[in-house]
Amino acid sequence: MQKILNGITDHVSKCLQLAILLEVSAYPKPGNVHRTADFQETGYEHFLASAVALVPHFRRAAEQGIRVFDKKIALNQIETGKTIKNAVRDVIAWQHGGNTLLGSIILLIPMATAAGLTLAENSSFSVKWFRSNIKSVVEFTTAEDAANVYDAITLAQPGGLGRARQLDVTDATSKQKILEEGISLFKVFKISSSWDSISAEWVDNYHITFDIGYPFFLRQLKETADINVATVHTYLKILSEIPDTLISRKAGADKAKWVSAQAEKILEEGGLTAQKGRNSLSKLDRRLRDPAHKLNPGTTADLTSATLAIAILKGYRP
């Protein structure tokens, strides 16, 4: 039994690590770090180190899913928030580039748990059951999970948080209120889902990831047979349909919508498969690289990682 458990947790952790590595390596993703472009303070190698740091936490999350299947723990005992906090702490310890993967961690840790549960249920990976299990994992989070995620956000110190009317993460009394009133992490993300796509994914059962990103990625792989093209185009597809909420918080909704319109235009021009599309893509990449990173579609990159994770768990290999 232990051998089977180890096999599942190893498999899940490798799949999710590969998703992060392929996403950050895809180029040119306009406005983001990739293999041919860095930010001044955060480079490509910082993301590689972060992916390495996350392996034991993906394993831990997957193991918790297996323990749910074995009825050793209940869904509300998974400790998703604790795993997220520990993952963020290790990512910070393993590199000096600052916040690299907070959004991806918040998306991928529940996916790791759900993948462990799904593979324990059946050795063949079912996307349908996987999505159903993600729903269960996030909906059964607790107030302790929420408090731990608040700690994780404080550790990561991400830019562009803004101020929330309720339970603001920068307000020292928010965590106390969460614990006193028993407000689950899922309920916290319901509050923030209107201005943050990562939170909205939890609330909407990963709608962007499963319904927009994943099917488009599969079509692009079939049409181009090129993982880099498929990944960049999927990134553009998500960005074209979902204005990046990190840009919205930093630069305003109008600017985020403008960036989305540019992504749609590039896809219409053929993206990386046509000279006109490649020229427009390079131009947008330069325009989004402001020193303050106000136009960095960082949330879109996180959603792209989650999209790749589904495909890799289902069996895709580069």
C-alpha positions as CSV (number, residue, x, y, z in Angstrom):
1,M,0.0,0.0,0.0
2,Q,2.8,2.4,0.9
3,K,4.4,1.7,-2.5
4,I,1.2,2.6,-4.3
5,L,0.8,5.8,-2.2
6,N,4.4,6.9,-3.0
7,G,3.8,6.2,-6.7
8,I,0.8,8.4,-6.8
9,T,2.4,11.3,-4.8
10,D,5.5,11.1,-6.9
11,H,3.5,11.2,-10.1
12,V,1.3,14.1,-9.0
13,S,4.2,16.2,-7.8
14,K,6.2,15.6,-11.1
15,C,3.1,16.6,-13.2
16,L,2.5,19.8,-11.3
17,Q,6.2,20.8,-11.3
18,L,6.4,20.2,-15.0
19,A,3.3,22.4,-15.5
20,I,5.1,25.3,-13.8
21,L,8.3,24.7,-15.7
22,L,6.6,24.6,-19.1
23,E,4.6,27.7,-18.3
24,V,7.5,29.9,-17.2
25,S,9.6,28.6,-20.1
26,A,7.1,29.5,-22.8
27,Y,8.1,32.6,-24.8
28,P,7.4,35.3,-25.5
29,K,4.5,35.6,-23.0
30,P,3.8,39.4,-23.1
31,G,4.6,41.2,-19.9
32,N,5.9,38.2,-17.9
33,V,9.2,36.5,-17.1
34,H,10.0,33.8,-19.5
35,R,13.1,32.0,-20.8
36,T,14.3,35.0,-22.8
37,A,13.2,37.8,-20.6
38,D,13.6,38.7,-16.9
39,F,12.4,41.5,-14.6
40,Q,15.1,43.5,-12.9
41,E,14.5,41.8,-9.5
42,T,13.0,38.5,-10.6
43,G,14.5,36.2,-13.3
44,Y,13.7,33.0,-15.0
45,E,16.0,31.1,-12.6
46,H,14.0,32.2,-9.6
47,F,10.9,30.5,-11.1
48,L,13.0,27.3,-11.7
49,A,14.1,27.3,-8.1
50,S,10.6,27.9,-6.9
51,A,9.3,24.9,-8.9
52,V,11.9,22.7,-7.2
53,A,10.9,24.0,-3.8
54,L,7.3,23.0,-4.3
55,V,7.8,19.3,-4.9
56,P,7.4,18.1,-1.3
57,H,4.3,20.3,-0.9
58,F,2.7,18.8,-3.9
59,R,3.5,15.4,-2.6
60,R,2.0,16.3,0.8
61,A,-1.2,17.6,-0.8
62,A,-1.6,14.5,-3.0
63,E,-1.0,12.3,0.1
64,Q,-3.9,14.1,1.9
65,G,-6.1,13.3,-1.0
66,I,-5.2,9.6,-0.7
67,R,-5.9,9.8,3.0
68,V,-9.4,11.1,2.3
69,F,-10.0,8.2,0.0
70,D,-8.8,5.8,2.7
71,K,-11.1,7.5,5.2
72,K,-8.2,8.3,7.4
73,I,-9.1,12.0,7.4
74,A,-12.3,13.9,6.4
75,L,-12.4,16.6,3.7
76,N,-12.3,19.4,6.3
77,Q,-9.0,17.9,7.8
78,I,-6.9,18.2,4.6
79,E,-5.2,21.4,5.8
80,T,-5.0,23.0,2.4
81,G,-4.1,26.4,4.0
82,K,-1.2,25.0,6.0
83,T,0.2,23.3,2.9
84,I,-0.1,26.6,1.0
85,K,1.7,28.5,3.7
86,N,4.5,26.0,4.0
87,A,4.9,26.0,0.2
88,V,5.2,29.7,0.1
89,R,7.8,29.7,2.9
90,D,9.9,27.2,1.0
91,V,9.7,29.1,-2.2
92,I,11.0,32.2,-0.5
93,A,13.8,30.2,1.1
94,W,14.9,28.7,-2.2
95,Q,15.4,31.9,-4.2
96,H,15.9,35.6,-3.9
97,G,13.5,36.9,-6.6
98,G,10.6,37.7,-4.3
99,N,7.1,36.5,-4.9
100,T,7.2,34.2,-7.9
101,L,4.3,31.7,-7.6
102,L,1.8,32.7,-5.0
103,G,-1.2,32.5,-7.4
104,S,0.0,29.2,-8.9
105,I,0.4,27.7,-5.4
106,I,-3.1,28.7,-4.4
107,L,-4.5,27.1,-7.6
108,L,-2.2,24.0,-7.7
109,I,-2.2,22.8,-4.1
110,P,-6.0,21.9,-4.2
111,M,-5.4,20.3,-7.6
112,A,-2.6,18.1,-6.1
113,T,-5.0,16.9,-3.4
114,A,-7.8,16.3,-5.9
115,A,-5.3,14.4,-8.2
116,G,-4.2,12.2,-5.3
117,L,-7.8,11.4,-4.5
118,T,-8.7,10.8,-8.2
119,L,-5.8,8.4,-8.8
120,A,-6.6,6.6,-5.5
121,E,-10.2,6.1,-6.8
122,N,-9.1,4.8,-10.2
123,S,-5.7,4.3,-11.8
124,S,-6.9,5.9,-15.0
125,F,-7.1,9.7,-14.6
126,S,-10.6,11.1,-15.2
127,V,-10.8,14.8,-15.8
128,K,-14.4,14.8,-14.8
129,W,-13.8,13.2,-11.5
130,F,-10.7,15.4,-11.0
131,R,-12.8,18.5,-11.3
132,S,-15.5,17.2,-9.0
133,N,-12.8,16.4,-6.4
134,I,-11.3,19.9,-6.7
135,K,-14.8,21.2,-5.8
136,S,-15.0,19.1,-2.7
137,V,-11.5,20.0,-1.6
138,V,-12.0,23.8,-1.8
139,E,-15.5,23.8,-0.5
140,F,-14.5,21.9,2.7
141,T,-11.7,24.3,3.7
142,T,-11.8,25.8,7.2
143,A,-11.2,29.0,9.1
144,E,-7.8,27.7,10.0
145,D,-7.1,27.3,6.3
146,A,-8.0,30.9,5.7
147,A,-5.8,32.1,8.5
148,N,-2.9,30.1,7.1
149,V,-3.4,31.6,3.6
150,Y,-3.4,35.1,5.1
151,D,0.0,34.2,6.7
152,A,1.2,32.9,3.3
153,I,0.2,36.2,1.6
154,T,2.0,38.2,4.2
155,L,5.1,36.0,3.7
156,A,5.0,36.4,-0.1
157,Q,4.3,40.2,0.0
158,P,2.7,40.3,-3.5
159,G,2.2,43.6,-5.3
160,G,-1.1,44.9,-6.4
161,L,-3.2,43.6,-3.5
162,G,-5.2,46.8,-3.1
163,R,-7.6,47.2,-0.1
164,A,-10.6,45.1,0.5
165,R,-13.7,46.3,2.3
166,Q,-14.1,43.0,4.2
167,L,-11.4,40.9,5.8
168,D,-8.6,42.9,4.2
169,V,-5.4,40.7,4.3
170,T,-3.3,43.8,5.4
171,D,-5.6,44.4,8.4
172,A,-4.2,42.7,11.5
173,T,-7.7,42.1,12.9
174,S,-8.9,40.1,9.8
175,K,-7.3,36.8,10.8
176,Q,-8.7,37.1,14.3
177,K,-12.2,37.7,13.0
178,I,-11.9,34.8,10.6
179,L,-11.0,32.4,13.4
180,E,-13.5,33.8,15.9
181,E,-16.4,33.7,13.4
182,G,-15.3,30.4,11.7
183,I,-15.1,31.9,8.2
184,S,-13.7,29.3,5.8
185,L,-11.1,29.9,3.1
186,F,-13.8,29.2,0.5
187,K,-16.0,31.9,2.0
188,V,-13.1,34.4,2.0
189,F,-12.5,33.7,-1.6
190,K,-16.2,34.2,-2.4
191,I,-15.7,37.7,-1.0
192,S,-12.6,38.4,-3.2
193,S,-13.8,36.6,-6.3
194,S,-15.2,39.7,-7.9
195,W,-11.8,41.3,-8.2
196,D,-9.4,38.3,-8.2
197,S,-9.5,35.5,-10.8
198,I,-7.6,33.1,-8.5
199,S,-10.3,33.4,-5.9
200,A,-12.9,33.2,-8.6
201,E,-11.5,29.9,-9.8
202,W,-12.0,28.4,-6.4
203,V,-15.6,29.6,-6.3
204,D,-16.5,28.7,-9.9
205,N,-14.9,25.2,-9.9
206,Y,-11.9,26.4,-12.0
207,H,-14.1,27.6,-14.8
208,I,-11.3,29.4,-16.6
209,T,-8.9,26.5,-16.3
210,F,-11.2,23.7,-17.4
211,D,-13.7,25.5,-19.7
212,I,-11.4,28.0,-21.5
213,G,-7.8,27.1,-21.1
214,Y,-7.7,23.3,-21.2
215,P,-9.8,22.7,-24.4
216,F,-8.0,25.5,-26.2
217,F,-4.6,24.1,-25.2
218,L,-5.5,20.6,-26.5
219,R,-6.7,22.1,-29.9
220,Q,-3.5,24.1,-30.2
221,L,-1.3,21.1,-29.5
222,K,-3.2,19.2,-32.2
223,E,-3.0,22.0,-34.7
224,T,0.6,23.1,-34.1
225,A,2.4,20.1,-32.5
226,D,4.5,22.6,-30.7
227,I,4.3,22.9,-26.9
228,N,5.7,26.5,-26.9
229,V,3.2,27.7,-29.4
230,A,0.3,25.9,-27.7
231,T,1.3,27.4,-24.3
232,V,1.8,31.0,-25.5
233,H,-1.5,30.8,-27.5
234,T,-3.3,29.4,-24.4
235,Y,-2.0,32.3,-22.3
236,L,-3.2,34.7,-25.0
237,K,-6.6,33.0,-25.1
238,I,-7.1,33.2,-21.4
239,L,-5.9,36.8,-21.4
240,S,-8.2,37.8,-24.3
241,E,-11.3,36.5,-22.6
242,I,-10.5,37.3,-18.9
243,P,-9.0,40.7,-18.2
244,D,-6.1,40.1,-15.9
245,T,-7.1,41.0,-12.4
246,L,-3.6,41.8,-11.3
247,I,-3.4,44.5,-14.0
248,S,-6.9,45.7,-13.0
249,R,-5.8,46.2,-9.4
250,K,-2.5,47.9,-10.4
251,A,-3.5,50.0,-13.4
252,G,-7.3,49.9,-13.6
253,A,-10.0,47.9,-15.4
254,D,-9.8,50.0,-18.6
255,K,-6.1,49.2,-19.0
256,A,-6.7,45.5,-18.3
257,K,-9.4,45.4,-21.0
258,W,-7.1,47.1,-23.4
259,V,-4.4,44.4,-22.8
260,S,-7.1,41.7,-23.4
261,A,-8.1,43.3,-26.7
262,Q,-4.4,43.3,-27.8
263,A,-4.2,39.6,-26.9
264,E,-7.3,38.8,-29.0
265,K,-5.9,40.8,-31.9
266,I,-2.6,38.8,-31.8
267,L,-4.5,35.5,-31.9
268,E,-6.6,36.8,-34.9
269,E,-3.3,37.6,-36.6
270,G,-2.1,34.0,-36.2
271,G,0.0,34.5,-33.1
272,L,3.3,32.7,-33.2
273,T,2.3,30.9,-36.4
274,A,2.3,34.1,-38.6
275,Q,4.8,36.9,-39.1
276,K,2.2,39.6,-38.4
277,G,1.2,37.9,-35.2
278,R,4.8,37.4,-34.1
279,N,5.5,41.1,-34.7
280,S,2.4,42.2,-32.7
281,L,3.3,39.8,-29.9
282,S,6.8,41.2,-29.6
283,K,5.5,44.8,-29.7
284,L,3.0,44.0,-26.9
285,D,5.7,42.3,-24.8
286,R,7.8,45.4,-24.9
287,R,4.8,47.7,-24.1
288,L,3.8,45.7,-21.1
289,R,7.3,45.7,-19.5
290,D,7.0,48.9,-17.4
291,P,9.5,49.2,-14.5
292,A,6.7,49.1,-11.9
293,H,5.1,45.9,-13.5
294,K,1.7,47.6,-13.5
295,L,0.9,45.8,-16.8
296,N,2.2,42.3,-15.8
297,P,-0.5,39.7,-16.5
298,G,0.7,37.6,-13.6
299,T,-2.7,36.1,-12.9
300,T,-2.9,34.8,-16.5
301,A,0.4,33.0,-16.1
302,D,-1.0,31.3,-13.0
303,L,-4.1,30.2,-14.8
304,T,-2.0,28.9,-17.7
305,S,0.0,26.7,-15.2
306,A,-3.2,25.2,-13.9
307,T,-4.3,24.5,-17.5
308,L,-1.1,22.7,-18.3
309,A,-1.4,20.7,-15.1
310,I,-4.7,19.1,-16.3
311,A,-3.1,18.1,-19.6
312,I,0.0,16.7,-17.9
313,L,-2.0,14.8,-15.3
314,K,-4.1,13.4,-18.2
315,G,-1.0,12.1,-19.9
316,Y,0.5,14.8,-22.0
317,R,4.3,14.8,-22.2
318,P,6.5,17.2,-24.1
